[in-house]
Amino acid sequence: MSQQCPTSSASPSRRRIDIKDFRQVSYVTGDVSAGGGAILLRVETEEDGHVDLSLPTVDLQHLATLLLTLGGKAAANGRFAAFSETFQAPPMPLHGVSLGVEDNGQAVLTVETGATVLSFSLPQESAAEIGRLLVS
């Protein structure tokens, strides 16, 4: 089953995705619209050139969640996990972080950066240790 990212201007279609229909992305660049209401992306392929996309900033959280969910599926289905020893990620500015426990006992770490809020489920035994690290 495919994962979908809703956008505010269109509803997602329910067609089956065939990997042969896709071109391999070689480069992605981006910017922000003048008023901050849209994320502007230029997605390039080696064979077909580029496509310019505009994503409403309010939908950025959905796209980030979709990409992280699909990345998790790729890691579970293959050998595509990023390891901190070999992968360098630029630090993101952190605007907020919270740690809590849902009614069902599941520990949740919520991180806010820019216009995106992401929540991560954690083993409950990790929550106390992470909580201590956050307040120290």
N, C-alpha and C positions, 0 to 999 in steps of 0.2 A: 504494500500500500504506500502511496506517495504521501509526503508531508506537504502541507500547503501553508502559505503565508498570506493572510487576508490583507487587502489594501482598502483604504477608505473609499476609493472610487470604483472598484469593480469586485464582483464576487468570484472566487476561484472556481475553475471548471473541475469536473470530476472525471476526466479522461485518464486512461492508463498511460503512463510515461514510458516510451521506448528509448533506451540509451542511444540508439543509433540516430535519433533525431537531434542530438545535441552536438555542438562544436566544443572542442577543448579550449577553455579560456587560457590565454597566455599572459594577460596583464589587466589589472583593474586600477583605475585612478578615480579620484572623486573630489568633490568640493561641496560647499553649502551655499544655497541660494542667498541672495542679498538680505532678505528678511528672516532667514533661518527656518522657513517653513518647509523646505525640501532638501533632501540629500541628493546630490547629483552624482551619478556614476557613469563612467565610460568603461565599458567592458569590451576587451579586444580579443580577437582570435587571430591565429597566424594566417588562416586561409580566407576569412570573410571580412576582415577589417574590424570596425568597431560599431557598437550600438550605444547610444546615449540614453540613459534612463533617469527618471526623476521619481524619487520615492518620498511621499509625505513624511516629514520628520516624526509625526505621531505614529507612523507604522514601522519605524526603525526597530523598536523593541520586538515586533513580530518577526522581522527578518533576522535579527540577531538570534532569537530563540530558535527559529527554523534552522539556521546554519549550524548552531551548536547541537541541536537534536540530531540532524543528519550526520554531523561529524562524529557524534557518539555512536550512531548506528554503523558508520563506516569502520570505526575502531573495533566495535564488537564483531563485525563480519569479516574483518581482515587484519592486516598488519599495519594499520594506518594511525596509530596513536602517536601523539606528540609527546616527546620526553623533554623535561626541562633541561636536561644536560645537553641536548642537541638542538633544541629549538629556541630561538631568541625572539621574544615578543616584546615590543616596546611597552613600557609601563603606561597604563591608562590613568587619567586623573580620576580619583575616587571622590564622589560627591556625597555618598552616604553608604552605610553598611549597618545591617542589623542581623541579629541572631535570635531565633525564637523556636518555639515548639508548637506545632499544630495540635488541634483537638485529638487527633488520632495518635499522638505521641511522636510524629515524625519531626526531626530537627530540620530547620530551614535557615539557610544563610542567604540574605538578600543584599545585593550589591547594586548601587546606583552610580552610573557614570554617564555624564552628558544627558541625552534624552532617553536613555535606556535604563530599565530596571530589570535585573535578572535574579531569579531565585533558584537556589540549588538545594536539593535534598541531601542530607548528611546522615551517616550512622549516628544514632543518638549518643553513643559513647564518645564521639568526637566533639559533640557540641560543647561540653564543659571545657575541654582543652582549648578549643577555638575561642570561646568566650573569654577565658583568662588571657589569651594572646591579644584579643581586641582591646581589653581595658588596660593592658600594661604598656 
